[in-house]
Amino acid sequence: MLTVGLNHFLVVSAVLFSLGLFGIVTRKNAVMVLMGIELVLNSANINFIAFSRFGNFGLSGQVMALFVIILAAAEAAIALAIVLNIYKTFANVNVDEIDHLKE
């Protein structure tokens, strides 16, 4: 019988973190970069929940995961508003071309 242990959660979290970091570093589209950030935050949530479950820390992991979810929702709302304003100004959302905002 296969039991899911802490190592399984850590492997899934590491894969999600790696994919998110890859998406942040390699993508030029700002929306794809935001999706990579969301993957990184979700991998942190998996770690919080897994360590809370297997480390007998009570509900502290779930509370921290809830705070991360609230932070991710606020980040997504603000970042999408910024991306929409950038699109309205430059007619594209490529991260490489946003450096013209300094002028």
Residue pairs with C-beta under 8 A, 6 or more apart in sequence:
5 54
6 50
6 51
6 54
9 46
9 47
9 49
9 50
9 54
10 47
10 50
12 46
13 43
13 44
13 46
13 47
13 50
14 43
16 39
16 40
16 42
16 43
16 46
17 39
17 40
17 43
17 44
19 36
19 39
20 36
20 37
20 38
20 39
20 40
20 42
20 43
21 36
21 40
22 36
23 32
23 33
23 35
23 36
23 39
24 33
24 36
24 37
24 40
27 33
27 36
27 95
28 94
28 95
28 96
29 93
29 94
29 95
30 79
30 83
30 86
30 93
30 94
30 95
30 98
31 80
31 83
31 93
33 95
34 76
34 79
34 80
34 83
37 75
38 72
38 76
41 68
41 71
41 72
42 72
44 68
45 65
45 68
45 69
48 61
48 62
48 64
48 65
48 68
49 61
49 62
49 65
50 61
51 57
51 61
52 58
52 59
52 60
52 61
52 62
52 64
53 61
55 61
83 93
86 93
86 98
86 101
87 93
90 97
90 98
90 100
